[in-house]
């Protein structure tokens, strides 16, 4: 009987986590995991590093990515909602995937420059050169900007950074270019992987609206849904499991580990009660014929 546990939603310092890909693998080993997926935001740069470390540690590494996308709600107002799509078992060297991640990084860099300029107008001491120097080769996110401000004594906490300066709607916030969730699903499939709707409870949609989102994604082949997640209650997990069964979707699960950027979340176990069975990954590989 298979008893190994896994984590299919983990971030490293290649996006907005605080551990390097190699350190993430070591943390997974220490947590007794049998497999983990590195799913950094809009980049696969950390995957080769994690693969090498996983081979040395005897852990199965699932190549992954998490796309931030923008979904227009099918209502009269047409309000937009940020939706995350996780790609698992992808080919991290697929040309279309690499082209898209380069485009997204360029857009993110331009956005960061605008936010840094706004922060400087507020009297804070921060430059893009300093950010890049402290985050070499990484995709710099708002979390990196917030941590820089804290570590350099500009503000007291990351929470202050988001609540006062760079959180959605705050005075230094700059909106970003986001692809559509259906396009993310199609890109993941082009790269040979499976597309999973990440943490649906976090979108705060009622069940009718959530079903409409699932319907739209199923039209382009959505494969799974994240039913096991660090912040879900038991009732919320049952709700998403039922939604998966109703829509013939695979189950996925992950901690959404970010290291010290989410200190309450630990790899593999979330807030302490997370358990993701290996059978979920086995079902995914079976669907892909692997």
Secondary structure as UniProt FT lines:
FT   STRAND          5..10
FT   TURN            13..16
FT   HELIX           21..30
FT   TURN            31..32
FT   STRAND          35..38
FT   TURN            45..46
FT   HELIX           47..57
FT   STRAND          60..72
FT   STRAND          80..88
FT   TURN            92..93
FT   HELIX           95..121
FT   TURN            122..123
FT   HELIX           128..134
FT   TURN            136..137
FT   HELIX           142..151
FT   TURN            152..153
FT   HELIX           158..160
FT   HELIX           161..166
FT   TURN            168..169
FT   TURN            171..172
FT   HELIX           181..190
FT   TURN            191..192
FT   STRAND          194..197
FT   HELIX           200..203
FT   HELIX           207..218
FT   TURN            219..221
FT   STRAND          224..229
FT   TURN            230..231
FT   HELIX           234..246
FT   TURN            247..248
FT   STRAND          250..254
FT   HELIX           259..262
FT   TURN            263..264
FT   TURN            267..269
FT   TURN            271..273
FT   HELIX           279..287
FT   TURN            288..289
//
